[in-house]
């Protein structure tokens, strides 16, 4: 059984006990969070497609940790103008583990 769910503006394919990284959520470590925007549910070949979401479908997940992603270097340069700018960015992520899929 799997589902396609929208979490924080992104779509993910989730299965039971699957761990994934999503954009940072407002929840503490160890909390349980619910996601209602389920776009598709496949229950052993019985596919339910929502318009735009599946009625009554819900995903429950547990927050495992808040982590930072890899560093991304942004370097800008204009030749012959002595213009150089170096900047770095690390995205904040939340690691979750899917507990149940209801649908």
C-alpha positions as CSV (number, residue, x, y, z in Angstrom):
1,X,0.0,0.0,0.0
2,X,1.3,3.4,-0.9
3,X,0.0,7.0,-1.3
4,X,1.0,10.2,-2.9
5,X,0.7,13.1,-0.4
6,X,1.5,16.8,-0.5
7,X,3.6,18.0,2.4
8,X,4.8,21.6,2.7
9,X,4.2,22.3,-1.0
10,X,6.0,19.1,-2.3
11,X,4.6,15.8,-3.4
12,X,6.0,12.5,-1.9
13,X,5.3,8.8,-2.5
14,X,4.9,7.3,1.0
15,X,4.7,3.8,2.3
16,X,4.3,2.4,5.8
17,X,7.5,2.7,7.9
18,X,9.3,4.8,5.2
19,X,11.6,7.6,6.4
20,X,11.8,10.8,4.4
21,X,13.1,14.4,4.6
22,X,10.6,17.2,4.2
23,X,10.9,21.0,4.5
24,X,11.0,22.0,8.2
25,X,7.7,21.5,10.0
26,X,6.4,23.2,13.1
27,X,6.5,20.2,15.4
28,X,8.7,18.9,18.1
29,X,10.8,15.7,17.9
30,X,8.7,12.7,18.9
31,X,5.4,14.4,18.0
32,X,2.8,12.8,15.6
33,X,1.6,14.8,12.6
34,X,-1.3,14.2,10.2
35,X,-1.4,15.1,6.6
36,X,-4.8,15.5,4.8
37,X,-3.8,16.4,1.3
38,X,-3.6,12.8,0.0
39,X,-3.7,12.9,-3.9
40,X,-3.7,9.1,-4.6
41,X,-4.0,5.9,-2.6
42,X,-3.1,2.5,-4.0
43,X,-4.3,-0.4,-1.8
44,X,-3.0,-3.6,-3.6
45,X,-4.2,-2.6,-7.0
46,X,-7.3,-0.7,-6.0
47,X,-6.3,2.9,-6.9
48,X,-8.3,5.9,-5.6
49,X,-7.4,9.1,-7.3
50,X,-8.6,12.3,-5.7
51,X,-10.2,15.4,-7.4
52,X,-8.0,17.1,-6.1
53,X,-7.7,15.1,-2.8
54,X,-9.1,11.7,-1.7
55,X,-12.0,12.0,0.8
56,X,-11.3,10.5,4.1
57,X,-7.7,9.6,3.4
58,X,-5.1,10.6,6.0
59,X,-1.4,10.0,6.6
60,X,0.0,9.8,10.2
61,X,3.8,10.3,10.6
62,X,6.2,10.7,13.5
63,X,8.8,13.4,13.7
64,X,12.2,11.9,14.2
65,X,14.6,14.8,14.0
66,X,15.3,18.3,12.7
67,X,18.4,18.4,10.5
68,X,20.3,20.6,8.1
69,X,20.9,19.7,4.5
70,X,24.2,19.8,2.6
71,X,25.8,23.2,2.0
72,X,25.2,24.8,-1.4
73,X,27.7,27.3,-2.6
74,X,26.5,30.3,-4.6
75,X,29.3,32.1,-6.5
76,X,28.7,35.2,-8.6
77,X,31.4,36.8,-10.8
78,X,31.6,39.4,-13.5
79,X,34.8,39.2,-15.4
80,X,37.1,42.2,-15.7
81,X,35.1,44.1,-13.1
82,X,36.6,42.8,-9.9
83,X,33.1,41.7,-8.8
84,X,33.0,38.4,-6.9
85,X,30.5,37.3,-4.3
86,X,30.5,34.0,-2.5
87,X,27.6,32.9,-0.4
88,X,26.5,29.6,1.2
89,X,23.1,28.1,2.2
90,X,22.0,25.1,4.2
91,X,18.3,24.1,4.0
92,X,16.5,23.1,7.2
93,X,14.7,19.7,7.0
94,X,12.6,17.5,9.2
95,X,13.0,13.8,9.1
96,X,9.7,11.9,9.5
97,X,8.6,8.3,9.5
98,X,5.2,7.2,8.1
99,X,3.2,5.2,10.7
100,X,-0.2,4.7,9.1
101,X,-2.0,5.3,5.8
102,X,-5.8,5.5,6.1
103,X,-7.7,5.6,2.8
